Amino acid sequence: MADEVDVANNAQEVVLSAMIQRSSKKSPMFINHEQKCLNCGEPVETTAHKFCCHECEEDYRARKEAEIRRSGRRNA
């Protein structure tokens, strides 16, 4: 019985170790030092905010996606 418990504990240690390694490789958190909207330049609440409103976020993402699509066509 102890052998089964040891095997289960070892397996759990392997999984936890892999999860810790994966989580430590995350990209650093974005910090908006200027506290300005990335789309329109208006002030934002904190350095953690990228956009002043939902509309600016949608507009910014749509423009970036269009840029990616255009650049993909040129490379093909």
N, CA and C atoms as a LAMMPS dump frame, in Angstrom:
ITEM: TIMESTEP
0
ITEM: NUMBER OF ATOMS
228
ITEM: BOX BOUNDS ff ff ff
-5.0000000000000000e+02 5.0000000000000000e+02
-5.0000000000000000e+02 5.0000000000000000e+02
-5.0000000000000000e+02 5.0000000000000000e+02
ITEM: ATOMS id mol type element x y z
1 1 1 N 0.816 -1.193 0
2 1 2 C 0 0 0
3 1 3 C 0.862 1.26 0
4 2 1 N 1.934 1.241 0.762
5 2 2 C 2.813 2.406 0.823
6 2 3 C 3.448 2.682 -0.539
7 3 1 N 3.71 1.643 -1.314
8 3 2 C 4.29 1.824 -2.637
9 3 3 C 3.379 2.639 -3.543
10 4 1 N 2.082 2.367 -3.515
11 4 2 C 1.126 3.121 -4.328
12 4 3 C 1.084 4.579 -3.913
13 5 1 N 1.159 4.828 -2.623
14 5 2 C 1.157 6.197 -2.107
15 5 3 C 2.425 6.919 -2.552
16 6 1 N 3.561 6.238 -2.474
17 6 2 C 4.821 6.836 -2.911
18 6 3 C 4.784 7.183 -4.399
19 7 1 N 4.252 6.296 -5.196
20 7 2 C 4.154 6.538 -6.635
21 7 3 C 3.26 7.749 -6.902
22 8 1 N 2.14 7.819 -6.215
23 8 2 C 1.222 8.947 -6.391
24 8 3 C 1.874 10.252 -5.954
25 9 1 N 2.589 10.239 -4.829
26 9 2 C 3.278 11.443 -4.358
27 9 3 C 4.355 11.885 -5.335
28 10 1 N 5.094 10.937 -5.874
29 10 2 C 6.136 11.277 -6.844
30 10 3 C 5.529 11.885 -8.108
31 11 1 N 4.445 11.315 -8.559
32 11 2 C 3.773 11.85 -9.744
33 11 3 C 3.268 13.262 -9.483
34 12 1 N 2.729 13.489 -8.304
35 12 2 C 2.232 14.806 -7.961
36 12 3 C 3.381 15.816 -7.901
37 13 1 N 4.524 15.427 -7.382
38 13 2 C 5.686 16.308 -7.326
39 13 3 C 6.151 16.704 -8.725
40 14 1 N 6.128 15.756 -9.65
41 14 2 C 6.529 16.041 -11.03
42 14 3 C 5.582 17.052 -11.66
43 15 1 N 4.299 16.856 -11.467
44 15 2 C 3.301 17.767 -12.032
45 15 3 C 3.452 19.159 -11.42
46 16 1 N 3.587 19.249 -10.11
47 16 2 C 3.732 20.547 -9.46
48 16 3 C 5.004 21.255 -9.901
49 17 1 N 6.077 20.525 -10.033
50 17 2 C 7.334 21.107 -10.486
51 17 3 C 7.188 21.692 -11.89
52 18 1 N 6.532 20.961 -12.78
53 18 2 C 6.311 21.45 -14.145
54 18 3 C 5.438 22.697 -14.146
55 19 1 N 4.428 22.724 -13.292
56 19 2 C 3.544 23.884 -13.215
57 19 3 C 4.296 25.11 -12.705
58 20 1 N 5.152 24.924 -11.741
59 20 2 C 5.933 26.039 -11.202
60 20 3 C 6.885 26.575 -12.263
61 21 1 N 7.56 25.698 -12.983
62 21 2 C 8.465 26.132 -14.038
63 21 3 C 7.725 26.896 -15.123
64 22 1 N 6.566 26.403 -15.511
65 22 2 C 5.782 27.059 -16.552
66 22 3 C 5.304 28.434 -16.102
67 23 1 N 4.872 28.557 -14.846
68 23 2 C 4.357 29.834 -14.365
69 23 3 C 5.474 30.858 -14.192
70 24 1 N 6.684 30.427 -13.945
71 24 2 C 7.786 31.372 -13.768
72 24 3 C 8.291 31.911 -15.1
73 25 1 N 7.867 31.333 -16.217
74 25 2 C 8.3 31.772 -17.536
75 25 3 C 7.333 32.762 -18.175
76 26 1 N 6.34 33.21 -17.432
77 26 2 C 5.371 34.15 -17.983
78 26 3 C 6.049 35.473 -18.304
79 27 1 N 5.517 36.156 -19.302
80 27 2 C 6.073 37.45 -19.663
81 27 3 C 5.79 38.461 -18.554
82 28 1 N 6.635 39.459 -18.418
83 28 2 C 6.443 40.436 -17.351
84 28 3 C 5.15 41.224 -17.538
85 29 1 N 4.604 41.679 -16.443
86 29 2 C 3.364 42.442 -16.47
87 29 3 C 3.588 43.789 -17.152
88 30 1 N 2.632 44.232 -17.948
89 30 2 C 2.717 45.52 -18.622
90 30 3 C 2.585 46.642 -17.597
91 31 1 N 3.447 47.632 -17.696
92 31 2 C 3.355 48.817 -16.841
93 31 3 C 3.307 50.035 -17.752
94 32 1 N 2.245 50.785 -17.662
95 32 2 C 2.036 51.984 -18.469
96 32 3 C 2.587 53.175 -17.692
97 33 1 N 3.882 53.42 -17.801
98 33 2 C 4.538 54.46 -17.02
99 33 3 C 3.984 55.851 -17.32
100 34 1 N 3.587 56.097 -18.558
101 34 2 C 3.071 57.416 -18.935
102 34 3 C 1.622 57.627 -18.502
103 35 1 N 0.938 56.555 -18.139
104 35 2 C -0.474 56.579 -17.756
105 35 3 C -1.326 57.265 -18.814
106 36 1 N -1.062 56.886 -20.085
107 36 2 C -1.846 57.402 -21.203
108 36 3 C -2.399 56.238 -21.998
109 37 1 N -3.58 56.421 -22.541
110 37 2 C -4.238 55.417 -23.375
111 37 3 C -3.351 55.105 -24.577
112 38 1 N -3.151 53.83 -24.864
113 38 2 C -2.328 53.427 -26
114 38 3 C -2.978 53.762 -27.331
115 39 1 N -4.274 54.039 -27.328
116 39 2 C -4.986 54.33 -28.554
117 39 3 C -5.105 55.829 -28.815
118 40 1 N -5.582 56.587 -27.834
119 40 2 C -5.863 58.002 -28.078
120 40 3 C -4.976 58.962 -27.284
121 41 1 N -4.257 58.454 -26.305
122 41 2 C -3.362 59.308 -25.533
123 41 3 C -3.994 59.982 -24.324
124 42 1 N -5.272 59.726 -24.09
125 42 2 C -5.944 60.302 -22.915
126 42 3 C -5.398 59.66 -21.64
127 43 1 N -5.48 60.351 -20.508
128 43 2 C -5.003 59.775 -19.243
129 43 3 C -5.803 58.522 -18.863
130 44 1 N -5.103 57.558 -18.235
131 44 2 C -5.741 56.356 -17.713
132 44 3 C -5.621 56.368 -16.2
133 45 1 N -6.408 55.524 -15.519
134 45 2 C -6.494 55.549 -14.059
135 45 3 C -5.193 55.173 -13.357
136 46 1 N -4.568 54.076 -13.798
137 46 2 C -3.361 53.592 -13.125
138 46 3 C -2.341 53.131 -14.155
139 47 1 N -1.143 52.798 -13.703
140 47 2 C -0.11 52.296 -14.605
141 47 3 C -0.44 50.896 -15.124
142 48 1 N -1.423 50.226 -14.535
143 48 2 C -1.837 48.902 -15.001
144 48 3 C -2.836 48.986 -16.147
145 49 1 N -3.43 50.144 -16.378
146 49 2 C -4.418 50.311 -17.445
147 49 3 C -3.721 50.679 -18.751
148 50 1 N -4.177 50.057 -19.845
149 50 2 C -3.635 50.357 -21.166
150 50 3 C -4.523 51.323 -21.937
151 51 1 N -5.824 51.308 -21.642
152 51 2 C -6.789 52.084 -22.411
153 51 3 C -7.697 52.881 -21.491
154 52 1 N -8.206 54.01 -22.009
155 52 2 C -9.087 54.855 -21.2
156 52 3 C -10.521 54.341 -21.201
157 53 1 N -10.888 53.576 -22.245
158 53 2 C -12.251 53.055 -22.332
159 53 3 C -12.273 51.796 -23.197
160 54 1 N -13.388 51.119 -23.164
161 54 2 C -13.551 49.87 -23.922
162 54 3 C -13.473 50.126 -25.432
163 55 1 N -14.007 51.244 -25.885
164 55 2 C -13.999 51.557 -27.314
165 55 3 C -12.57 51.723 -27.832
166 56 1 N -11.712 52.377 -27.036
167 56 2 C -10.318 52.549 -27.448
168 56 3 C -9.605 51.197 -27.512
169 57 1 N -9.912 50.322 -26.576
170 57 2 C -9.298 49 -26.588
171 57 3 C -9.706 48.228 -27.839
172 58 1 N -10.99 48.265 -28.187
173 58 2 C -11.469 47.57 -29.381
174 58 3 C -10.843 48.15 -30.641
175 59 1 N -10.76 49.476 -30.729
176 59 2 C -10.177 50.13 -31.89
177 59 3 C -8.702 49.768 -32.038
178 60 1 N -7.972 49.805 -30.939
179 60 2 C -6.552 49.469 -30.944
180 60 3 C -6.334 48.03 -31.409
181 61 1 N -7.085 47.102 -30.848
182 61 2 C -6.924 45.691 -31.219
183 61 3 C -7.298 45.452 -32.689
184 62 1 N -8.336 46.127 -33.172
185 62 2 C -8.74 45.969 -34.577
186 62 3 C -7.642 46.486 -35.509
187 63 1 N -7.035 47.626 -35.163
188 63 2 C -5.955 48.16 -35.993
189 63 3 C -4.743 47.243 -35.987
190 64 1 N -4.392 46.693 -34.825
191 64 2 C -3.244 45.781 -34.727
192 64 3 C -3.499 44.504 -35.54
193 65 1 N -4.714 43.969 -35.456
194 65 2 C -5.049 42.773 -36.228
195 65 3 C -4.975 43.056 -37.727
196 66 1 N -5.431 44.247 -38.153
197 66 2 C -5.356 44.623 -39.565
198 66 3 C -3.901 44.747 -40.002
199 67 1 N -3.046 45.299 -39.152
200 67 2 C -1.617 45.41 -39.471
201 67 3 C -1.001 44.027 -39.641
202 68 1 N -1.361 43.101 -38.774
203 68 2 C -0.829 41.739 -38.859
204 68 3 C -1.286 41.075 -40.159
205 69 1 N -2.554 41.258 -40.509
206 69 2 C -3.066 40.673 -41.753
207 69 3 C -2.342 41.261 -42.968
208 70 1 N -2.139 42.589 -42.969
209 70 2 C -1.442 43.231 -44.094
210 70 3 C -0.001 42.752 -44.198
211 71 1 N 0.687 42.663 -43.075
212 71 2 C 2.082 42.234 -43.109
213 71 3 C 2.187 40.767 -43.511
214 72 1 N 1.198 39.959 -43.167
215 72 2 C 1.192 38.555 -43.555
216 72 3 C 1.037 38.384 -45.052
217 73 1 N 0.269 39.248 -45.69
218 73 2 C 0.074 39.17 -47.142
219 73 3 C 1.361 39.535 -47.883
220 74 1 N 2.092 40.503 -47.36
221 74 2 C 3.331 40.918 -47.998
222 74 3 C 4.385 39.833 -47.929
223 75 1 N 4.411 39.081 -46.82
224 75 2 C 5.427 38.053 -46.642
225 75 3 C 5.118 36.784 -47.424
226 76 1 N 3.894 36.626 -47.853
227 76 2 C 3.497 35.377 -48.522
228 76 3 C 3.94 35.351 -49.965
